[in-house]
Amino acid sequence: MPMTARGRDAGFAIATCAILAAYNNMLGRQSWHDRWYLPLNACAAGIALPVAAAGGLTAADVGIGRGAWRLGRAGRWSAGAAAAGWLLVAALPATRPVLADKRVAGLKGRAVAYQAAVRIPVGTVLWEEIAFRGVLQAALRRVMENNAAIAVTSGVFGIWHLRPTLQALRANGLGDSRRHAIAGLCAGVAATTAGGAFLSWLRERSGGLAAPIMLHLVTNSGGVVAAWAVAAQERPRLPRNAQAGYRLRHGERTRCRGRGDQDGLGCLGSAGWTC
């Protein structure tokens, strides 16, 4: 019996859910993932669009059609609120511990600029927004009502962050015991699921991907810059020959060959900020 159009749409939505639930958690375990994070995810974003078209989704469905690149009032206000929030957290001594991250301490300005201006926008934000608020949400809307599509998209987005959350906990010494690791993992997944729900709502409210892309970018890149700024303020003034040891003790990764080994800027191995 030939498959009906609704059956094909349901199959496409289920396959997209399964691929995205596995993608970040499986590939992220590979030793080469950090090195190829940016080109791999950029290629994945490029492949997702023709796959969506082959599955019957239009540019308007995915949120990249004509007129879909306006932020809208909700997009402007949410991005502005996120930026103001990071500034407030960094400015108040009582809230600065929220930004404590051993993966940021000791990084130089060029490394932070690469994270905030290249790796996060292309390797994280663009890929995740196309995949989730673009392709997956549109695919689910064809087979279920809108609120249910947002709920499923957000749930898969939370599952996507299982591995990055666990990595972040371990990097900051918060996942040493099984109980703490499980609690932290559940909290992280719940937070990213809630964040994904807001991004999905913003995509529906604005009519395109521009608004969730902007909010996602301000949240991720702003968080890295704020954490680095606070760490730089609190870093002790060390003699020049002691700076390398301080950076290594506070989590800087220097795994690359050549001149990158000398200053810790050749390779940034931590993907937790950007996943």
Secondary structure, 3 states (H helix, E strand, C coil): CCCCHHHHHHHHHHHHHHHHHHHHHHHCCCCCHHHHHHHHHHHHHHHHHHHHHHCCCCHHHHCCCCCCCCCHHHHHHHHHHHHHHHHHHHHCCCCHHHHCCCCCCCCCHHHHHHHHHHHHHHHHHHHHHHHHHHHHHHHHHCCCCHHHHHHHHHHHHHHHCHHHHHHHHHHCCCCCCHHHHHHHHHHHHHHHHHHHHHHHHHHHHHCCCHHHHHHHHHHHHHHHHHHHHHHHHHCCCCCHHHHHHHHHHCCCCCCCCCCHHHHCCCCCCCCHHHC
